[in-house]
């Protein structure tokens, strides 16, 4: 009992420390970097990361590889643009509706694909994503067709114009922190455990009395919040939205962001977004073949580690910890699973690499037994 | 069932409309021919290696462009298309050798093919530029023919795409059901481990299938590059079309791919003629409807989804 209280306390203080670090970083970054970097790299990778986080949540937590997240992202962006530019709504009302459109669109995607899994899910969501793309491109009366919406001005917040770099950076960063905090909160709830159950062993989840369909639908809906927020901010950032913002190339880009970042942690999406944004901005100085490079880097990351940059970093981190003698047996499991994941199932790697649910939850929730039970390949420390 | 009913409805509507019905039918069949060339290789690879080869569209585009360059050099469509198919077969084999390095449940492999697709599309843009271009049809297939009853003039080459697809389908059937290699492939689809235990080098079988699928995609590229055109984004379009066909037909089923190619080709041609604005929505709507009703495709079974 005492130990669980203790672990709860330390988890909370760790979360507060992380929050403080994030706040410090947000405060310092605009002072350190040039205006160009702030706009082209920092803000871009933040909103791309927000959208990526929604996909990282789906893939990393619920094991649902969706190619419809750009569609959800696009629905929110389009809703805002349509309400403001075609219907003359107040900007913040439109933002509120657009933000609500994200989870609703996610819910619809979830309902359509609630029974699919694995590759079938990937293809069904691809079809949904492309459907939305073509709807945007072809249904002119509502979406203005091919050209989409241009000249969208970001709103003012408390008298500060969000078209300026710094305010936009602060707002985007705050939303990013909120998205990460929100996802971490969900991950710690019983629903979060159910998502991991869906990822690791859906049949057993069902046997325990959970509905896999309801779990899938709710995972899509939850991820829709972040995708919608990303969509809204991208429209502020670009001042425009068109079918080109949600086409297959963008869908693939988002997946690349998430896979390069790694899905062990939600934060990985921001790392991946930063990496891709840096590549796209700076490699173009040397060569026009940016896409070739992005594709090649992506392939190398998939070949080297299935957990992307976060996996590599976590592996290095715990190796360093072990070298310094800080490590306890539990952490070494994490290290093994992260670095040796090529020989193991991806579930296993992410299962043990997950921010470990506390023992207390294990006793409370039958679903936790999923994470303990092996298929012969689980080796306790 | 739903697909067949839908196909029936479309044929019926087409017949009602009368004069344009034959055109719709032929356009649909031509598209179906192209889709089958793509989808058969795709579905074969999936059935065998559990990889959704998202680089299949890239192979199509590169095959088409290679054939284009070769045709400009040699002036012969058949040599160009043949060598283009050989080139994509080689490329597909290289892709397999890369995919071999990850042993997963199909997802990391699929991610790798996604990376390869992006590299291929960008390289096509780098080498052949962004201006749409197309191959000249071979001399014998140039121009149009009068269809019996002279109701319609229809391009010869388009008709020969249908013939080409049927020929490819026949060859595939002969290969799969009348040769030793074919029975090995079919056995590997059913139980890869058992085939391996019997002393057959499964890796070699996989490699062959990848090469075969690459060749089919390259051939489709040459055919599509002749009657449509080669351009940026064409790889994604054809990949999506063949994905739709493969999913609708049931992953891994070549017969399903053939039926679905015809259904989707006809739906698309019908929609393009009668509801041009919504054509793609109708096609995708058909797919989503099929998947909602039958999550494993028309001919797919629950067993197809071996985790």
Contacts between the chains, C-beta under 8 A, distances in Angstrom:
chain1	res1	chain2	res2	distance
A	65	B	107	6.7
A	112	B	288	6.7
A	112	B	292	6.7
A	115	B	295	5.3
A	116	B	291	7.3
A	116	B	295	5.7
A	117	B	305	7.5
A	118	B	105	7.6
A	118	B	106	7.2
A	118	B	107	7.6
A	118	B	305	6.9
A	118	B	307	6.9
A	119	B	46	7.9
A	119	B	50	7.7
A	119	B	52	5.3
A	119	B	106	5.9
A	119	B	107	7.7
A	119	B	110	7.0
A	119	B	251	7.3
A	120	B	247	7.6
A	120	B	251	7.6
A	120	B	291	7.8
A	120	B	295	6.4
A	120	B	296	7.1
A	120	B	305	6.7
A	122	B	52	6.9
A	122	B	110	7.1
A	123	B	52	7.0
A	123	B	243	6.0
A	123	B	247	5.1
A	124	B	247	7.7
A	124	B	288	7.5
A	124	B	291	5.4
A	126	B	240	7.6
A	126	B	243	6.8
A	127	B	243	7.7
A	127	B	244	6.9
A	127	B	247	7.5
A	127	B	284	5.6
A	127	B	287	5.3
A	127	B	288	5.9
A	127	B	291	7.3
A	128	B	288	7.0
A	130	B	240	5.9
A	130	B	284	6.2
A	131	B	281	6.7
A	131	B	284	4.3
A	131	B	285	7.3
A	131	B	288	6.8
A	134	B	280	4.2
A	134	B	281	5.8
A	134	B	284	6.8
A	135	B	281	6.3
A	138	B	277	5.5
A	138	B	278	6.6
A	138	B	280	6.6
A	138	B	281	6.6
A	139	B	277	7.8
A	139	B	281	7.9
A	248	B	236	4.9
A	248	B	240	7.4
A	249	B	236	7.7
A	252	B	114	6.1
A	252	B	117	7.7
A	252	B	118	6.5
A	255	B	111	7.7
A	255	B	114	6.9
A	256	B	114	7.7
A	256	B	115	7.7
A	256	B	118	7.9
A	259	B	111	5.9
A	288	B	126	7.4
A	289	B	122	5.8
A	289	B	123	7.8
A	289	B	126	6.0
A	290	B	122	7.9
A	291	B	118	5.6
A	291	B	119	7.5
A	291	B	121	7.0
A	291	B	122	3.8
A	292	B	118	7.5
A	292	B	119	5.1
A	292	B	122	4.3
A	292	B	123	6.2
A	292	B	126	7.5
A	294	B	118	6.6
A	295	B	115	4.6
A	295	B	116	7.0
A	295	B	117	7.6
A	295	B	118	3.4
A	295	B	119	4.0
A	295	B	122	6.8
A	296	B	115	7.0
A	296	B	119	6.0
A	298	B	111	7.5
A	298	B	114	7.4
A	298	B	115	4.2
A	298	B	118	7.3
A	299	B	98	7.3
A	299	B	112	5.6
A	299	B	115	3.7
A	299	B	116	6.7
A	299	B	119	7.6
A	302	B	102	7.0
A	302	B	108	5.6
A	302	B	111	4.8
A	302	B	112	5.4
A	302	B	115	6.7
A	303	B	98	7.7
A	303	B	101	5.9
A	303	B	102	6.5
A	303	B	112	7.2
A	306	B	102	7.8
A	306	B	104	7.5
A	306	B	108	5.7
A	342	B	102	7.2
A	342	B	103	7.7
A	345	B	105	7.2
A	346	B	104	6.7
A	346	B	105	7.2
A	346	B	107	7.1
A	346	B	108	7.5
